[in-house]
């Protein structure tokens, strides 16, 4: 009796211990699964936000560069127009037809300008490219007019958004001052930039943002210039001020760029914002990518993961419940010494339930190829039912043989070791299948069996194909470069620009292939390369002016952005290089710069370039201990030719004079046209002995007079012409403006003496 009581007490203690273990283990598993899932989803969410932030930075940097380039072109155009107007003695006396044609030509070079106008010192608009508009306009009340009038050294001034008096549209005004021939304020030349549709014109293509994404261009007074949101440009907010604590902090900080997450003060949509100032312009952009759109995939992923977690918890609970039941039955068997067969049956049923309900597709086959066990996930994967699969033999399936799956199964059986393969096939039940197969040889009852597990890769392959198509459709070139500088991915635009069509550029070193030398043919050290620097420190770099080399040994100008691809430890493993050919843009910029410094009729340097070279000449005299001479000449009776035979004959004469002056001067000298029939010759490197220099200049002016006095044949016209010449010899310490005035006075005195 005592022995039986001891046995029962021991059995009760064991039951309590087992029960506690049965409760603790599933609880710990459930807690671990939940904590793991939360951490995994939080990390995934942060990675998605980081990718969206980088996308906003890439888009913002691209748009900022495009906008900066557009306004630089506008500035160069206004500079050319102001130089043309500065060379006229009086704005009101300018030939309206010629000036309007000139303004139209300048406006046509910059597609952003819809109107180019000129106003005199009183603010009266006397000329504009809208020739049919007869309304008298005065702009003295405009901010940009007052700023340019009060500040002689101001560059291009950009107004806040205004409703144009001539265009009758919302515009911003880009204006420059020009002076009259006496150096006083002569008026302004300004261009109107239409705001409606400006987003597409500045970006160079149709703006493609998601429905809830937004783009804002604002000036330094927080006025909205353009806003693109919800698939269209919002003209209702143009000209209004928008501000927020983030914007105020950004403006006060003086930083060039910043990112933050917040709700828009306009439509209250939560976005990731990227702000960047426009280079050399009083404007900044604000790119906002919708948080809701950015996290849409993450939310779907969260639902799937939480569903799988719930299924796992249910399986654990079910397992606990079944184990608990099984444990009770086991104790009952031990107590009653009965039910051994029932216990084994329940265990087999439990294992069978786990196998059949596993979300992972699983099949078990004999060495003869017969399917003896398969779960529902496997049946769904291939598009049929379990009953049909249980009648199959893999030796009789052509798709297994053609895809390589049969060879992998035979290899696992022969070597008695695990085998893996990836298959891409259309099942005999009409379902496209891309999967990774894990094949294991197992022993059961002295029989070789194959356990085959499948991982469905169809969706992953579809996403990869979509990303590849996106890369192929991009106009910009794209490199993906690994940590060793090797090109591992390249789109069609990149191979076309680099001249590698039809040849494999993958596996080549990026720097040694396309970035090996500078424009002066000197070697470009790899350690100085921005791509290498980003691989080293993981920082984003935007290069606005560089060159890449083609396969045939020629180069082209590029701007590019280097963005790191970070691993989960936020360390750089690779970089993406997105580049664009800017050869045409640079050529246009060079042409505009030349127009700003050269006379459009004769091609000679204009007053601006002459004064710059005269300042250099004064410095050269000091360094080299030499003298210089400035020869100022004015054509006699030029007005008679213009009045008698017209301006075309006069223009022909001016071009011929320019050619004759160029022929008799040295390469180191400068021949310039100041305007009208006035020319200047700058002689450099003359002897420090004043008497020798005077003699040289006398001989030169005599030669100059003879050359200019030769008859000019203009069609059937033979026109005699001479010139009045003034000379100023200078050394060091004299102001260029004074040198020019004294040469002009000497010429004027000679002209008066002749009369």
C-alpha positions in Angstrom: 0.0 0.0 0.0 2.8 2.4 0.8 4.5 1.6 -2.4 1.5 2.4 -4.5 1.1 5.8 -2.7 4.7 6.7 -3.4 4.2 5.9 -7.1 1.2 8.1 -7.3 3.0 11.0 -5.6 5.9 10.7 -8.0 3.6 10.5 -10.9 1.7 13.7 -9.8 5.0 15.6 -9.5 6.1 14.5 -12.9 2.7 15.5 -14.4 3.0 19.0 -12.9 6.6 19.4 -14.2 5.6 18.2 -17.7 2.6 20.5 -17.7 4.7 23.5 -16.8 7.2 22.7 -19.6 4.4 22.1 -22.1 3.0 25.6 -21.3 6.4 27.4 -21.1 7.8 26.2 -24.4 4.9 27.3 -26.7 4.6 30.6 -24.8 8.3 31.3 -25.3 8.0 30.2 -29.0 5.1 32.6 -29.5 6.8 35.5 -27.8 10.0 34.9 -29.8 8.0 34.8 -33.1 6.2 38.0 -32.3 9.3 39.9 -31.2 11.3 38.6 -34.2 8.5 39.6 -36.5 8.2 43.1 -35.0 12.0 43.7 -35.3 12.0 42.3 -38.8 9.2 44.5 -40.0 10.6 47.6 -38.3 14.0 47.0 -40.0 12.2 46.4 -43.3 10.2 49.6 -42.8 13.3 51.7 -42.1 15.0 50.2 -45.2 12.0 51.1 -47.4 12.0 54.7 -46.0 15.7 54.9 -46.7 15.3 53.8 -50.3 12.5 56.3 -50.7 14.7 59.0 -49.2 17.5 58.2 -51.6 15.0 58.2 -54.5 13.8 61.7 -53.4 17.4 62.9 -53.2 18.2 61.5 -56.7 15.1 63.1 -58.2 15.7 66.4 -56.4 19.3 66.5 -57.4 18.5 65.8 -61.1 15.7 68.5 -61.1 17.9 71.0 -59.3 20.7 70.6 -61.8 18.2 70.9 -64.7 16.6 74.1 -63.2 20.0 75.6 -62.5 21.1 75.0 -66.1 17.9 76.5 -67.4 18.2 79.7 -65.4 21.9 80.0 -66.3 20.9 79.9 -70.0 18.3 82.6 -69.3 21.0 84.7 -67.5 23.4 84.4 -70.5 20.6 85.3 -72.9 19.8 88.5 -70.8 23.5 89.3 -70.6 23.7 89.1 -74.4 20.7 91.3 -74.8 22.0 93.9 -72.3 25.3 94.1 -74.1 23.5 94.7 -77.4 21.4 97.5 -75.8 24.5 99.0 -74.0 26.2 99.6 -77.4 23.3 101.7 -78.5 23.5 105.5 -77.8 19.8 105.9 -77.1 17.2 103.2 -76.5 14.4 105.3 -78.0 16.4 105.8 -81.3 17.1 102.1 -81.9 15.7 100.6 -85.1 12.6 98.9 -83.6 12.5 96.2 -86.4 16.2 95.3 -86.0 16.0 95.2 -82.2 12.8 93.1 -82.2 14.4 90.7 -84.6 17.5 90.4 -82.3 15.3 89.9 -79.2 13.3 87.2 -81.0 16.6 85.4 -81.9 17.8 85.5 -78.3 14.4 84.4 -77.0 14.3 81.5 -79.5 17.5 80.1 -78.0 15.8 79.6 -74.6 12.5 77.6 -74.7 11.6 78.7 -71.2 11.2 82.4 -72.2 7.8 83.4 -73.7 8.6 87.1 -73.9 11.8 89.2 -74.0 11.5 93.0 -73.4 13.5 96.1 -72.9 12.6 99.2 -70.8 14.3 102.5 -70.7 15.6 104.3 -67.6 12.1 105.6 -66.8 10.6 102.1 -66.8 8.7 102.5 -70.1 8.7 99.2 -72.1 9.8 100.3 -75.6 10.6 97.0 -77.1 9.4 93.4 -76.6 9.0 90.3 -78.7 5.1 90.6 -78.5 5.1 92.9 -81.4 1.3 93.0 -81.8 0.8 94.4 -78.3 0.2 98.2 -78.5 -0.5 98.7 -74.8 1.9 101.2 -73.1 3.5 99.5 -70.1 5.6 101.0 -67.3 7.5 98.8 -64.9 8.9 101.3 -62.4 6.6 99.7 -59.7 8.2 96.3 -60.2 10.6 95.2 -57.5 13.2 94.0 -60.0 13.3 97.4 -61.8 14.0 99.2 -58.5 16.7 96.7 -57.4 18.5 97.0 -60.7 18.2 100.7 -60.9 19.6 101.1 -57.4 22.4 98.5 -57.7 24.8 99.0 -60.6 26.6 95.7 -59.8 23.5 93.5 -59.5 23.5 90.4 -61.7 20.3 88.7 -62.9 17.3 89.5 -60.6 14.4 87.0 -60.4 11.0 88.4 -59.3 8.3 86.7 -57.3 5.5 85.2 -59.3 3.4 87.9 -61.0 0.5 88.1 -63.4 2.2 89.4 -66.6 0.9 92.6 -68.1 1.8 91.7 -71.6 1.5 87.9 -71.4 -1.7 87.8 -69.3 -0.3 84.7 -67.6 1.4 83.8 -64.3 5.1 84.3 -64.9 8.4 85.0 -63.1 10.5 87.8 -64.4 14.3 87.4 -64.9 15.9 90.8 -65.4 19.3 92.5 -66.0 20.4 96.1 -66.0 22.2 97.7 -68.9 23.9 101.1 -68.9 24.0 103.8 -71.5 27.1 104.6 -73.4 28.1 107.2 -70.7 28.0 104.5 -68.0 24.7 105.6 -66.4 21.6 103.5 -65.9 20.1 103.0 -69.3 17.2 100.6 -68.4 16.6 96.9 -68.0 16.1 93.9 -70.3 13.9 91.2 -68.9 12.4 87.9 -69.9 9.1 86.3 -68.8 9.1 82.7 -67.9 5.5 81.2 -68.0 4.8 79.1 -64.9 2.1 76.9 -66.3 3.8 73.8 -67.7 7.2 74.9 -66.4 7.7 71.6 -64.5 7.9 69.6 -67.7 10.0 72.2 -69.5 12.6 72.4 -66.8 12.8 68.6 -66.2 13.0 68.0 -69.9 10.2 65.4 -69.9 6.8 64.7 -68.6 6.8 64.8 -64.8 6.1 61.2 -63.6 5.2 61.2 -59.9 2.8 59.0 -58.0 -0.6 60.4 -57.2 0.3 61.6 -53.7 3.8 62.7 -54.5 4.6 66.5 -54.8 7.2 68.8 -56.2 7.4 72.5 -55.2 9.7 75.2 -56.5 9.8 78.3 -54.3 11.8 81.5 -54.1 13.8 82.8 -51.1 10.8 84.7 -49.8 8.8 81.4 -49.5 6.6 82.3 -52.6 5.4 79.3 -54.5 6.7 79.4 -58.1 5.3 76.1 -59.2 3.7 73.1 -57.5 3.2 69.7 -59.1 1.0 67.3 -57.1 -1.7 64.7 -57.6 -0.7 64.3 -61.2 -0.9 67.9 -62.3 0.5 71.4 -61.8 -1.4 73.3 -59.2 -1.8 76.9 -60.5 -4.1 77.9 -57.6 -1.2 78.2 -55.2 1.2 80.0 -57.5 2.4 83.2 -55.9 1.3 82.3 -52.4 3.6 81.9 -49.5 4.0 78.5 -47.8 6.1 77.8 -44.7 6.6 75.2 -42.0 9.0 74.7 -39.1 11.1 72.5 -41.3 11.2 75.0 -44.1 12.0 77.9 -41.7 14.8 75.8 -40.1 16.2 75.0 -43.5 16.2 78.6 -44.7 17.9 79.8 -41.4 20.6 77.0 -41.5 22.1 78.0 -44.8 22.4 74.3 -45.7 22.3 73.3 -49.4 20.0 70.3 -48.8 18.0 68.6 -46.1 15.5 65.8 -45.7 12.6 65.3 -43.2 9.4 63.4 -42.8 6.2 65.3 -42.1 2.7 66.3 -43.2 2.3 68.8 -46.1 1.0 72.2 -44.9 -1.0 72.3 -48.2 -2.9 69.0 -48.4 -1.8 67.3 -45.1 -0.4 64.3 -46.9 2.5 62.6 -45.0 5.6 62.6 -47.2 9.4 62.1 -47.1 10.6 65.6 -48.2 14.0 66.5 -49.8 14.9 70.2 -50.0 17.8 71.5 -52.1 18.8 75.0 -53.0 19.2 75.8 -56.7 22.8 76.6 -57.5 23.5 80.4 -58.0 19.7 81.2 -57.9 17.4 82.5 -55.1 15.3 79.4 -55.3 14.9 76.0 -53.7 13.0 72.8 -54.6 11.1 70.5 -52.3 10.4 66.9 -53.4 7.9 65.0 -51.4 7.3 61.3 -51.9 4.2 59.9 -50.3 4.8 57.7 -47.2 1.7 55.8 -48.0 3.0 54.9 -51.5 6.5 54.2 -50.2 5.2 51.8 -47.6 2.5 50.1 -49.8 4.8 47.0 -50.5 5.9 47.0 -46.8 2.2 46.9 -45.6 1.5 44.0 -48.0 4.6 42.3 -46.7 3.5 43.0 -43.1 0.1 41.4 -43.7 1.7 38.3 -45.2 4.2 38.0 -42.4 1.6 38.6 -39.7 -0.6 36.0 -41.4 2.3 33.5 -41.4 3.0 34.4 -37.8 -0.6 33.8 -36.8 -0.5 30.5 -38.6 2.7 29.6 -36.8 1.1 30.6 -33.4 -2.0 28.5 -34.3 0.3 25.6 -35.2 2.2 26.0 -31.9 -1.1 26.2 -29.9 -2.5 23.3 -31.8 0.8 21.4 -31.3 0.6 22.2 -27.6 -3.0 21.1 -27.4 -2.3 17.9 -29.3 0.9 17.2 -27.3 -1.1 17.9 -24.1 -3.8 15.5 -25.3 -1.1 13.0 -26.3 0.6 13.4 -23.0 -2.6 12.7 -21.2 -3.1 9.6 -23.3 0.5 8.6 -22.6 -0.1 8.8 -18.9 -3.3 6.9 -19.2 -1.4 4.2 -21.1 1.3 4.1 -18.4 -1.4 4.0 -15.7 -3.7 1.4 -17.4 -1.0 -0.3 -19.5 -3.4 0.0 -22.4 -3.8 2.0 -25.6 -0.2 1.6 -27.0 -1.6 1.3 -30.5 -3.9 4.3 -30.1 -0.9 6.5 -29.0 1.1 5.6 -32.0 -1.8 6.2 -34.3 -2.4 9.7 -32.8 1.3 10.6 -33.2 1.3 9.5 -36.8 -1.9 11.5 -37.4 -0.3 14.6 -35.8 2.8 14.4 -38.0 0.6 13.8 -41.0 -1.4 17.0 -40.2 1.8 19.0 -39.9 3.1 17.7 -43.2 -0.2 18.2 -45.1 -0.8 21.7 -43.7 2.8 23.0 -44.1 2.9 26.2 -46.3 6.1 24.8 -47.9 5.4 22.6 -51.0 6.7 19.1 -50.1 6.6 15.7 -52.0 8.0 12.3 -51.1 9.0 9.8 -53.8 10.4 6.3 -53.9 13.6 5.5 -55.7 11.4 4.1 -58.5 9.9 7.6 -59.0 6.5 6.9 -57.5 4.8 9.8 -55.6 3.8 8.3 -52.2 3.1 11.5 -50.2 2.4 15.1 -51.2 0.8 18.1 -49.4 -1.7 20.8 -50.5 0.9 23.4 -51.0 2.6 21.2 -53.6 -0.7 20.7 -55.4 -1.4 24.4 -55.5 2.2 25.1 -56.8 1.8 22.9 -59.9 -2.0 23.6 -60.4 -3.7 20.3 -59.6 -4.9 18.1 -56.7 -3.1 15.8 -54.3 -5.1 12.8 -55.6 -3.7 13.3 -59.2 -0.1 13.8 -57.9 -0.2 10.5 -56.0 -0.6 8.7 -59.2 2.5 10.2 -60.9 5.9 8.8 -61.5 8.6 11.4 -62.1 10.4 9.1 -64.6 7.4 9.6 -66.9 7.3 13.4 -66.7 9.0 15.1 -69.6 9.0 18.5 -67.8 11.1 17.0 -65.0 13.7 15.7 -67.5 13.8 18.9 -69.6 14.1 21.2 -66.6 17.0 19.3 -65.0 14.9 18.3 -61.9 15.1 14.6 -62.8 18.9 14.7 -63.0 19.0 16.4 -59.6 16.8 13.6 -58.1 19.0 10.9 -59.6 22.1 12.6 -58.3 20.7 12.7 -54.7 19.8 9.0 -54.9 23.2 8.0 -56.3 25.4 10.0 -53.9 23.0 9.8 -50.9 23.5 13.5 -50.4 21.3 16.6 -50.7 20.9 18.2 -54.1 19.6 21.6 -55.3 18.5 23.1 -58.6 16.4 26.0 -60.0 13.6 25.2 -62.5 11.6 27.3 -64.9 8.9 25.4 -66.6 5.2 25.1 -67.6 3.7 22.3 -65.6 1.6 19.7 -67.4 -1.4 21.3 -65.7 -0.8 24.7 -67.4 0.8 26.6 -64.6 4.1 28.6 -65.1 6.5 27.6 -62.4 9.8 29.2 -61.3 11.1 27.5 -58.1 14.1 26.5 -56.2 14.2 22.8 -55.4 15.9 21.2 -52.3 16.2 17.4 -52.7 17.2 15.1 -49.7 17.7 11.3 -49.7 16.2 9.7 -46.6 16.0 6.1 -45.3 12.7 4.6 -44.0 12.1 0.9 -43.3 15.3 0.1 -45.2 14.0 1.9 -48.3 15.5 4.9 -50.1 13.1 7.8 -50.4 13.4 11.3 -51.8 12.1 14.3 -49.9 11.6 17.2 -52.3 10.9 20.8 -51.0 10.1 23.7 -53.3 10.5 27.5 -52.8 8.3 29.5 -55.2 10.5 32.2 -57.0 7.9 33.3 -59.5 7.1 36.6 -57.9 10.7 37.4 -57.2 11.6 36.7 -60.9 8.7 38.9 -62.0 9.9 41.8 -59.9 13.5 41.4 -61.1 12.3 41.4 -64.7 10.4 44.6 -64.1 13.4 46.3 -62.6 15.5 45.2 -65.6 12.9 46.7 -68.0 12.9 50.0 -66.0 16.7 50.2 -66.4 16.5 49.5 -70.1 13.9 52.2 -70.7 15.9 54.9 -68.9 17.5 57.6 -71.1 20.3 58.1 -68.5 23.1 55.7 -68.4 23.3 53.4 -65.3 26.2 51.5 -63.9 26.1 49.2 -60.9 29.7 48.8 -59.6 30.8 46.4 -56.9 33.2 47.1 -54.0 36.2 46.2 -56.3 35.2 48.8 -58.9 33.9 46.1 -61.3 30.8 46.8 -63.5 28.2 44.2 -62.6 25.1 45.8 -64.2 24.7 48.2 -67.1 21.7 49.4 -69.0 21.3 50.0 -72.8 21.7 53.7 -72.6 25.1 53.4 -70.8 26.5 50.9 -73.4 25.3 53.1 -76.2 26.9 56.3 -74.8 30.1 54.5 -74.1 30.2 52.8 -77.5 30.0 49.2 -76.2 26.9 48.0 -78.2 27.1 44.4 -79.0 30.1 43.8 -76.7 30.1 42.7 -73.0 31.3 45.5 -70.7 30.3 43.6 -67.6 33.2 42.4 -65.5 35.4 45.3 -66.6 36.9 47.8 -64.2 34.7 51.0 -64.4 37.4 53.5 -63.8 39.9 51.9 -66.2 37.2 51.5 -68.8 35.6 55.0 -69.0 37.2 57.4 -66.5 41.0 56.7 -66.9 42.2 60.2 -68.2 41.3 63.8 -67.7 40.4 66.1 -70.6 44.0 67.2 -70.9 45.1 63.6 -71.5 46.7 63.4 -68.0 46.1 60.1 -66.1 43.2 60.3 -63.7 44.3 58.6 -60.4 41.8 56.0 -59.3 42.1 57.2 -55.7 40.8 60.7 -56.8 37.8 59.2 -58.6 34.4 60.2 -57.0 33.1 56.6 -57.6 36.0 55.2 -55.7 35.4 57.8 -52.9 31.8 56.7 -52.5 32.8 53.1 -52.4 35.2 54.1 -49.6 33.0 56.3 -47.5 29.4 55.6 -48.6 28.5 59.2 -49.3 26.3 60.4 -52.2 28.2 62.5 -54.7 26.8 64.6 -57.5 29.3 65.6 -60.2 28.1 68.4 -62.5 31.0 68.5 -65.0 33.2 65.7 -65.9 34.1 63.5 -68.9 33.7 59.8 -69.7 35.7 58.0 -72.4 34.1 55.9 -75.2 35.6 52.6 -76.4 36.9 54.3 -79.6 39.1 56.7 -77.5 36.9 59.8 -77.8 35.3 61.5 -74.8 32.0 63.3 -74.0 30.9 65.6 -71.2 28.8 64.2 -68.5 27.0 65.0 -65.2 26.5 62.1 -62.9 25.3 61.0 -59.4 27.1 58.3 -57.4 24.8 56.6 -54.8 25.9 53.9 -52.4 24.0 50.6 -52.1 24.1 49.7 -48.4 24.0 46.3 -46.8 22.0 45.7 -43.6 24.9 47.0 -41.5 24.8 50.4 -43.4 28.1 49.6 -45.0 28.8 50.2 -48.7 28.9 47.0 -50.8 28.4 48.7 -54.2 27.4 51.9 -55.9 25.0 53.0 -58.6 26.2 55.6 -61.1 23.5 57.5 -63.1 25.0 59.7 -65.8 23.8 62.0 -68.6 25.6 63.3 -71.8 25.7 67.2 -71.5 27.8 67.8 -74.6 25.1 69.8 -76.4 24.4 71.9 -73.3 28.0 72.8 -72.8 28.4 73.8 -76.4 25.3 76.1 -76.1 26.8 77.6 -73.0 30.1 78.3 -74.8 28.2 80.0 -77.7 26.3 82.2 -75.3 29.5 83.2 -73.5 31.1 84.1 -76.8 28.1 86.2 -77.8 28.5 88.1 -74.5 32.1 89.1 -75.2 32.2 89.6 -79.0 30.7 91.9 -81.6 27.9 90.0 -83.5 28.7 91.7 -86.8 32.5 91.6 -87.1 33.3 88.8 -84.6 35.8 91.1 -82.9 36.0 91.5 -79.1 33.5 94.0 -77.8 33.9 96.7 -75.1 33.6 94.2 -72.2 36.4 91.9 -73.5 38.6 94.9 -74.5 38.4 96.4 -71.0 39.3 93.0 -69.5 42.4 92.7 -71.8 43.3 96.3 -71.1 43.4 95.6 -67.4 45.6 92.6 -68.1 47.8 94.7 -70.3 48.5 97.1 -67.4 49.5 94.2 -65.2 51.7 92.8 -68.0 53.5 96.1 -68.3 54.3 96.0 -64.6 55.6 92.4 -64.7 57.6 92.5 -67.9 58.7 96.2 -67.7 57.2 97.1 -71.1 54.9 99.8 -72.6 51.6 99.4 -74.2 49.6 101.6 -76.7 45.9 102.0 -77.3 44.9 103.2 -80.7 41.3 104.6 -81.0 40.0 105.1 -84.6 36.8 106.4 -86.1 35.8 106.1 -89.8 35.3 109.3 -91.6 32.2 109.9 -93.7 30.8 106.5 -92.7 27.4 108.1 -92.1 27.3 109.3 -95.7 27.7 105.7 -96.9 24.8 104.5 -94.6 22.5 107.4 -95.7 23.3 106.9 -99.4 23.4 103.2 -99.8 21.8 101.8 -96.7 22.9 99.8 -93.7 23.8 96.7 -95.6 26.6 98.6 -97.4 27.7 100.1 -94.1 27.8 96.7 -92.5 29.9 95.3 -95.4 32.3 98.2 -94.9 32.6 97.6 -91.1 33.4 93.9 -91.7 36.1 94.8 -94.4 37.6 97.3 -91.9 37.8 94.6 -89.3 39.5 92.2 -91.7 42.1 94.9 -92.6 42.8 95.7 -89.0 43.3 92.0 -88.1 45.7 91.5 -91.1 48.1 94.3 -90.0 48.2 93.5 -86.3 50.2 90.8 -84.4 48.6 87.8 -82.9 49.4 89.1 -79.4 47.5 92.4 -80.1 43.8 92.9 -79.7 41.4 94.5 -82.3 38.0 95.4 -80.9 34.8 97.2 -82.1 33.2 99.5 -79.5 30.1 100.1 -81.6 29.1 102.1 -84.7 32.2 102.9 -86.7 34.6 103.1 -83.7 37.4 100.5 -83.4 40.3 100.1 -81.0 43.7 98.4 -81.3 45.6 97.4 -78.2 49.4 96.9 -78.8 51.3 94.9 -76.1 54.9 94.3 -75.3 56.3 97.6 -76.6 59.9 98.7 -75.8 60.3 100.5 -72.4 62.2 103.2 -74.2 59.4 105.8 -74.8 61.1 107.3 -77.9 61.4 103.9 -79.6 57.8 103.1 -78.7 56.6 106.4 -80.1 58.4 105.8 -83.3 57.0 102.3 -83.6 53.5 103.6 -83.0 53.9 106.4 -85.6 55.0 103.9 -88.2 52.2 101.6 -87.3 49.5 104.3 -87.5 50.9 105.5 -90.9 50.6 101.9 -92.1 47.1 101.7 -90.6 46.0 104.9 -92.3 47.3 103.7 -95.7 45.5 100.4 -95.4 42.2 101.9 -94.3 42.4 104.6 -97.1 42.4 102.0 -99.9 39.2 102.0 -101.8 36.4 99.7 -100.7 34.5 97.8 -103.4 30.9 97.1 -102.4 29.2 95.5 -105.3 29.2 98.2 -108.0 30.1 100.9 -105.4 33.7 102.1 -105.0 33.8 104.0 -101.7 36.9 105.9 -100.5 37.3 105.9 -96.7 39.8 107.2 -94.1 39.9 107.2 -90.3 40.6 109.6 -87.5 43.1 108.1 -85.1 44.0 108.8 -81.5 46.8 107.2 -79.6 47.5 106.7 -75.9 50.8 105.1 -74.7 50.6 103.7 -71.2 52.8 101.9 -68.7 51.6 100.9 -65.2 49.3 102.5 -62.6 46.8 104.0 -65.0 43.1 103.1 -64.9 41.8 101.3 -68.0 38.9 103.6 -68.3 41.2 106.7 -68.2 43.4 105.2 -70.9 40.4 104.6 -73.2 39.1 108.2 -72.5 42.4 109.8 -73.4 42.8 107.7 -76.6 39.2 108.8 -77.5 40.0 112.4 -76.8 43.1 112.2 -79.0 41.1 110.8 -81.8 38.4 113.4 -81.4 41.0 116.2 -81.5 42.4 114.8 -84.7 38.9 114.6 -86.2 38.3 118.3 -85.3 41.6 119.4 -86.7 40.7 117.8 -90.0 37.4 119.6 -90.1 
